[in-house]
Amino acid sequence: MSEIRKIHDMLSSKQISCKELTEKYLTQIENSNKELNAYVNVTPDAALAQAEKVDKKLASGGEIGLLEGVPMTLKDNLSTKGIETTCCSKILTGYKPIYNASVWDKLESEGAVLLGKTNMDEFAMGSSCETSCFGGATNPFNTAHCAGGSSGGVASAVGANIAAYGLGSDTGGSIRQPASFCGIVGLKPTYGAVSRYGLIAYASSLDQIGPITKTVEDAAIVFDAISDYDPKDSTCQGRQGESTVDSVNNDIKGMKIGIAREYLEGVRDDVREAILNAVKVYESLGAEVVYFDMPAIKFALPVYYIIACAEASSNLGRYDGIRYGYKAEHYNGTHDMMCRTRSEGFGDEVKRRILLGTYVLSAGYYDAYYKKAQNLRGTIVKAFNDAFTKCDFVLAPTVPMTAFEMGHAVSDPVETYLTDICTVPVNIAGLPAVSVPCGFNEKGMPIGMQLIGNKFNESIILNAANAYEKAAPENFKTTKWGVKL
């Protein structure tokens, strides 16, 4: 059952007060966060103040909305007015935005209870959450393993039952990959379906905000709440069509599921086996499977890292120690101050990507790298357009492996980059995709698959994902941690 609906029913029937519920979550955060490191900033005063408003409304006989009073969390790159927002970087130490991200405005207006801000790779650059200046979030299935990245803190918190749901951002897989590692659901919406206003940018043409939840229905509920048109974001169109929640229980008999053979190359044997078992489940539900070749996606990883780093080089130029955030203590003149501030304030991975991005945009290399990457981006878009003439959605692994041990990303950064190989094509093409758990390896670590849809077809992929969740509930396990409802 939907975690959000369960909490809503408990609050509406007064089985528990919102204050009591919020205190349960805050207690569990206090008990487990030292080991999980999911939260970097807990906000008990704001959470309890909102909970009291919900209780007063219920006491006066009022009805509450579906998300009203539900305790949740936000990734630390989503602006929250008056609440420190650091992107888990030293360079934004002490920064408190003077405005809210549009998605938080929406949820706050619906009465959501914000428990705090969660851990992430610094400026969303990483695949393990370990580039965070606070250290990485750990995996609720096994804390010796990472939660994934960059939205590792949200995934760890939701997977450990210390948040009912959360919002993350996905530039090249940063919602879906940690959701896969932590055995939960992560939705990367169509580019433009959700406003990016107030999201601290990594790569503006790739970034997208989306929900991380326990169940597919929860992802649909939160997506519907945040996917309105927003004039403050010039790329935002909002959700197209009716509510996705109303579509998640439709029959999938006769649907065509596409599998690109290239997506199954280079993935670990246990992951491939889990994906093919999921295909059998879909076939038992009456879906038709279509295999095809999609060679263009082999270009996706280099295209992604060229475009993402180039945009990061531009976006992160604003952090100079003059206007806000960290500032070097000792310097000689303005230029030296900016150099020292950026050298001291940014972590190694962020500096690496800024340097790469500056290089591919520089004179003599722009045509050889950046322009070529943009041309190949068009080829990848066309390849997906062709694929959707053959099928309703594409099924693929989310990540070619399960969660690796803490510290592995630092010792082998190249392999860490390769974890993005299945997720980045979606961002390059601006498509929606949802990751759902589809099995476990021999050590009990979750395996995820992603369903990729055509633009603004969130209702199709969420409906198909929900059908799988109902048919294979054994893959949607609850961990030992946190609040049990």
C-alpha positions in Angstrom: 0.0 0.0 0.0 1.1 3.6 -0.6 3.1 4.9 2.4 1.6 8.4 1.8 -2.0 7.1 1.7 -1.3 5.0 4.9 -0.1 8.1 6.8 -3.0 10.2 5.4 -5.5 7.6 6.6 -3.9 7.4 10.0 -4.0 11.2 10.4 -7.5 11.6 9.1 -8.9 8.9 11.3 -6.9 10.3 14.3 -5.1 7.0 15.0 -2.1 9.3 15.6 -1.6 13.0 15.7 0.7 14.7 13.3 2.8 15.9 16.2 3.2 12.4 17.5 4.0 11.1 14.0 6.6 13.8 13.4 8.2 13.2 16.8 8.5 9.5 15.9 10.4 10.4 12.7 12.6 12.9 14.5 13.5 10.4 17.2 14.4 7.8 14.6 16.5 10.3 12.8 18.4 11.0 16.0 18.9 7.3 16.7 20.0 6.2 13.3 21.6 9.2 11.5 25.0 8.8 13.0 25.3 5.5 11.2 23.4 6.4 8.0 24.5 10.0 7.6 21.4 10.6 5.5 20.6 14.0 7.0 23.0 17.0 7.0 20.5 19.4 8.5 17.5 18.4 10.7 14.7 21.0 11.1 12.7 19.9 14.2 11.2 23.3 15.0 9.8 23.9 11.5 8.6 20.3 11.3 6.8 20.4 14.6 5.3 23.8 13.9 3.8 22.5 10.7 2.6 19.4 12.5 0.7 21.5 15.0 -1.1 23.3 12.2 -2.2 20.0 10.8 -3.5 18.9 14.2 -5.4 22.1 14.7 -7.1 21.7 11.3 -8.1 18.1 12.1 -9.3 19.1 15.6 -11.6 21.7 14.1 -13.2 19.1 11.8 -11.3 20.1 8.6 -10.2 17.6 5.9 -6.5 17.4 5.0 -4.9 16.9 1.6 -3.1 13.7 0.7 0.4 15.2 1.4 -0.7 17.3 4.3 1.1 16.3 7.5 3.3 13.7 5.8 7.0 13.9 7.0 9.4 14.2 4.1 12.9 15.5 3.2 14.6 17.6 0.5 18.0 17.1 -1.1 20.4 19.8 0.0 20.6 21.5 -3.4 16.9 22.6 -3.3 16.6 26.2 -1.9 14.7 26.6 1.3 14.1 30.1 2.6 16.0 30.7 5.8 17.3 27.1 6.0 20.9 26.5 5.2 21.4 25.0 1.7 24.9 24.0 1.0 24.9 21.5 -1.9 27.2 19.6 0.7 30.0 21.9 -0.3 32.3 23.9 1.9 32.0 26.8 -0.5 28.3 27.3 0.4 28.8 27.0 4.2 26.3 29.3 6.0 24.3 30.1 2.8 20.6 30.6 3.7 18.5 31.3 0.6 16.1 34.2 0.6 13.5 32.2 -1.4 12.1 28.7 -1.8 12.5 26.4 -4.7 9.2 26.2 -6.6 8.8 22.5 -5.7 9.2 23.2 -2.0 6.7 26.1 -2.3 4.2 23.7 -3.8 4.7 21.1 -1.1 4.8 23.6 1.8 1.5 25.1 0.6 0.0 21.6 0.7 1.1 21.2 4.3 4.1 18.9 3.9 6.3 18.4 7.0 9.9 19.1 6.3 12.2 16.9 8.5 15.4 18.3 7.1 17.9 18.5 4.3 19.6 15.4 3.1 23.1 14.4 2.1 24.4 14.5 -1.5 27.5 14.4 -3.6 29.0 17.9 -3.7 27.1 20.0 -6.2 25.5 16.6 -7.4 28.8 15.5 -8.9 29.3 11.9 -8.0 27.7 8.5 -7.9 28.3 7.4 -4.3 27.4 10.5 -2.2 31.0 10.3 -0.9 32.1 13.6 -2.5 30.0 15.4 0.1 31.9 17.6 2.5 29.9 15.9 5.3 31.0 12.3 4.2 28.8 9.9 2.3 25.4 8.5 3.2 25.3 4.8 3.8 23.0 2.1 2.4 20.1 1.0 4.7 20.5 -2.6 3.5 24.1 -2.7 4.5 25.9 0.3 6.0 29.3 -0.9 4.7 28.0 0.0 1.3 27.2 3.4 -0.2 23.7 4.7 -0.8 24.6 5.9 -4.3 24.5 9.4 -5.7 24.1 12.1 -6.0 20.8 12.0 -4.2 22.2 9.4 -1.7 20.9 11.1 1.4 17.3 11.1 0.2 17.5 7.5 -0.9 19.1 6.5 2.4 16.4 8.3 4.4 13.5 6.9 2.5 15.0 3.4 2.4 15.6 3.6 6.2 12.1 4.8 7.0 13.2 8.1 8.4 11.3 10.0 5.7 8.1 9.0 4.0 9.4 10.4 0.7 11.9 13.0 -0.6 12.8 15.1 -3.5 16.1 14.7 -5.3 17.6 15.9 -8.6 18.7 13.8 -11.5 21.3 15.1 -14.0 22.7 11.8 -15.2 20.9 9.3 -12.9 21.1 10.9 -9.5 17.6 9.9 -8.5 17.4 6.5 -10.2 20.9 5.2 -9.3 20.6 5.7 -5.5 17.0 4.4 -5.6 18.3 1.3 -7.3 21.1 0.9 -4.7 18.6 1.4 -1.8 15.8 -0.8 -3.1 13.2 1.9 -3.5 11.4 3.9 -6.3 12.9 6.9 -8.0 11.3 8.9 -10.8 13.2 11.2 -13.1 10.5 13.2 -14.9 10.5 14.6 -18.5 12.8 17.6 -18.8 10.5 20.6 -18.3 7.7 18.7 -16.5 8.9 20.0 -13.1 10.2 23.5 -12.4 13.9 23.8 -11.7 13.5 27.2 -10.1 15.4 27.2 -6.9 17.4 24.1 -7.8 21.1 25.0 -7.5 22.3 24.1 -10.9 24.9 21.5 -12.0 24.1 21.2 -15.7 21.0 23.2 -16.7 20.0 21.3 -19.8 20.2 18.0 -18.0 19.0 18.7 -14.4 15.5 17.6 -13.3 13.8 17.3 -9.9 11.8 14.2 -9.0 10.5 12.1 -6.2 12.2 9.2 -4.3 9.6 7.0 -2.6 8.7 3.6 -1.2 6.1 2.7 -3.7 5.2 3.6 -7.3 1.9 5.1 -6.3 3.7 7.4 -3.9 6.0 8.6 -6.8 2.8 9.3 -8.9 1.2 11.2 -6.0 4.3 13.4 -5.4 4.9 13.9 -9.1 1.3 15.2 -9.6 1.8 17.6 -6.7 5.0 19.2 -8.1 4.5 19.1 -11.9 2.7 22.4 -12.5 3.7 25.0 -15.1 6.0 27.6 -13.5 6.6 30.9 -15.2 9.8 31.4 -13.1 11.5 28.6 -15.1 11.5 29.3 -18.8 12.0 25.6 -19.7 9.0 24.4 -17.6 5.9 23.2 -19.3 4.4 21.3 -16.4 2.7 17.9 -16.6 0.9 17.2 -19.8 -2.5 15.5 -19.5 -4.5 14.2 -16.6 -3.3 13.1 -13.1 -0.8 10.2 -13.3 -2.2 8.8 -10.0 -5.5 8.1 -11.9 -3.6 6.0 -14.5 -1.4 3.8 -12.3 -3.9 0.9 -12.0 -4.7 0.4 -15.7 -4.3 -2.9 -17.4 -0.9 -3.4 -19.2 -2.1 -6.3 -21.4 -1.0 -5.8 -25.0 1.6 -3.2 -24.1 4.9 -3.4 -26.0 8.0 -3.4 -23.9 11.2 -2.5 -25.8 14.6 -3.9 -24.8 17.7 -2.4 -26.5 20.3 -5.1 -26.6 23.1 -2.6 -25.9 21.6 -2.0 -22.5 22.3 -5.6 -21.5 25.9 -5.4 -22.6 28.5 -5.0 -19.8 26.1 -5.4 -16.9 26.9 -7.9 -14.2 25.4 -11.4 -14.5 23.2 -11.0 -11.4 21.8 -7.7 -12.7 21.1 -9.2 -16.2 19.3 -12.2 -14.6 17.1 -10.0 -12.5 16.2 -7.9 -15.5 15.3 -10.9 -17.6 13.2 -12.3 -14.7 11.3 -9.0 -14.6 10.7 -9.3 -18.4 9.1 -12.8 -17.7 6.8 -11.1 -15.1 5.7 -8.6 -17.7 5.1 -11.4 -20.2 2.9 -13.2 -17.6 0.9 -10.0 -17.3 0.2 -10.0 -21.1 2.8 -7.6 -22.3 4.7 -8.1 -25.5 8.5 -7.9 -25.5 10.3 -6.4 -28.5 14.1 -6.6 -28.8 16.0 -4.1 -31.0 19.4 -2.5 -31.5 20.2 1.0 -30.4 23.9 1.6 -31.1 23.7 5.3 -30.5 23.5 4.9 -26.7 27.1 3.8 -26.7 28.0 7.4 -27.2 25.9 8.6 -24.3 28.6 8.5 -21.5 31.2 10.7 -23.3 28.4 13.0 -24.6 27.1 13.3 -21.0 30.4 14.1 -19.4 31.4 16.7 -22.0 28.0 18.5 -21.9 27.6 18.2 -18.1 31.1 19.4 -17.3 30.9 22.3 -19.8 27.6 23.5 -18.2 29.1 23.0 -14.7 32.1 25.1 -15.6 29.7 28.0 -16.5 27.2 27.5 -13.6 29.8 27.2 -10.9 31.6 30.4 -12.0 29.3 32.4 -9.6 31.0 31.0 -6.5 33.8 33.5 -5.9 33.8 34.4 -2.2 32.4 37.9 -2.9 28.7 37.6 -2.7 27.9 34.7 -0.4 29.2 31.4 1.0 32.8 30.6 2.0 35.6 33.1 1.6 39.3 32.4 2.0 40.8 34.0 5.1 44.3 35.0 3.7 44.8 36.5 0.3 46.5 39.3 -1.6 44.0 41.2 -3.7 40.6 40.3 -5.3 42.0 37.9 -7.9 44.0 35.9 -5.3 41.0 35.8 -3.0 38.8 34.3 -5.7 41.5 31.7 -6.6 42.0 30.7 -3.0 38.3 30.6 -2.2 37.6 28.3 -5.1 40.6 26.1 -4.5 39.8 25.7 -0.8 36.0 25.7 -1.1 35.5 23.1 -3.9 36.2 19.4 -3.4 38.5 17.4 -5.8 35.7 16.0 -7.9 34.0 19.4 -8.5 37.3 20.9 -9.4 38.0 18.0 -11.8 34.7 18.5 -13.6 35.1 22.3 -13.8 38.6 21.9 -15.3 37.2 19.3 -17.9 34.3 21.6 -18.7 36.5 24.7 -19.2 38.9 22.6 -21.4 36.1 21.4 -23.8 34.8 25.0 -24.1 38.2 26.6 -24.7 39.5 27.9 -28.1 40.7 25.1 -30.3 38.8 22.4 -28.5 35.2 23.6 -28.7 34.5 22.1 -32.1 36.4 18.9 -31.3 34.5 18.2 -28.1 31.5 20.3 -27.2 30.1 20.9 -30.6 30.6 17.2 -31.5 28.9 16.1 -28.3 25.9 18.3 -29.0 25.6 16.8 -32.5 25.7 13.3 -31.0 23.1 14.4 -28.5 20.7 14.8 -31.5 21.6 11.3 -32.7 20.7 9.9 -29.3 17.4 11.8 -29.3 16.5 10.4 -32.7 17.4 6.8 -31.6 14.9 7.1 -28.8 12.3 8.5 -31.1 12.8 5.6 -33.4 12.6 3.2 -30.5 9.2 4.5 -29.4 7.7 3.7 -32.9 8.4 0.0 -31.9 7.3 0.0 -28.2 5.4 1.8 -25.5 8.4 2.1 -23.2 11.9 0.8 -22.9 13.0 -1.5 -20.1 16.7 -1.5 -19.0 18.9 -2.0 -16.0 19.1 1.2 -13.8 22.8 0.5 -12.9 25.0 -2.3 -14.2 25.9 -3.4 -10.7 24.7 -3.2 -7.1 25.8 -0.8 -4.4 29.6 -0.8 -4.0 31.4 -0.6 -0.6 32.1 2.7 1.0 35.5 4.0 -0.2 35.4 2.2 -3.5 34.4 5.3 -5.4 37.4 7.2 -4.1 39.8 4.3 -4.9 38.3 3.6 -8.4 36.7 6.8 -9.8 36.6 5.4 -13.4 34.3 2.5 -12.4 32.2 5.1 -10.5 31.7 7.0 -13.7 30.6 3.8 -15.5 27.7 3.4 -13.0 26.0 6.1 -15.1 26.1 4.2 -18.3 22.5 3.1 -18.3 21.0 6.3 -16.8 22.6 9.2 -18.8 20.9 8.5 -22.1 17.6 9.5 -20.5 18.9 12.9 -19.4 20.5 13.5 -22.8 17.2 12.9 -24.5 15.1 14.7 -21.8 12.9 11.6 -21.2 11.1 10.3 -18.2 12.3 7.2 -16.4 11.4 5.4 -13.2 13.6 3.0 -11.3 12.0 0.2 -9.3 13.6 -2.7 -7.4 13.5 -6.0 -9.3 15.6 -8.4 -7.2 18.5 -8.9 -4.9 22.0 -10.3 -5.3 23.5 -13.2 -3.3 24.5 -10.7 -0.5 21.0 -9.3 -0.2 21.7 -6.0 -2.0 18.9 -4.6 -4.2 18.9 -4.6 -8.0 17.0 -2.0 -9.9 15.4 -1.7 -13.4 14.3 1.4 -15.1 11.3 2.0 -17.4 12.0 4.7 -19.9 9.1 6.5 -21.6 8.6 9.0 -24.4 8.4 12.7 -23.4 5.6 13.4 -20.9 4.6 9.8 -20.7 5.0 9.5 -17.0 1.6 7.9 -16.7 2.6 5.0 -19.0 5.8 4.2 -17.2 4.3 4.6 -13.7 1.4 2.4 -14.6 3.7 -0.3 -15.9 5.9 0.0 -12.8 2.9 -0.3 -10.5 1.8 -3.4 -12.4 5.2 -4.9 -11.7 5.2 -3.9 -8.0 1.8 -5.7 -7.6 3.0 -8.8 -9.4 6.4 -9.0 -7.6 5.9 -7.4 -4.1 8.8 -9.5 -2.7 11.2 -7.1 -4.3 9.9 -4.1 -2.4 11.3 -4.9 1.1 11.3 -2.8 4.2 14.6 -2.4 6.0 15.2 -2.8 9.8 15.5 1.0 10.3 13.1 3.8 11.3 9.4 4.3 11.7 7.1 1.3 11.3 3.5 2.3 10.6 
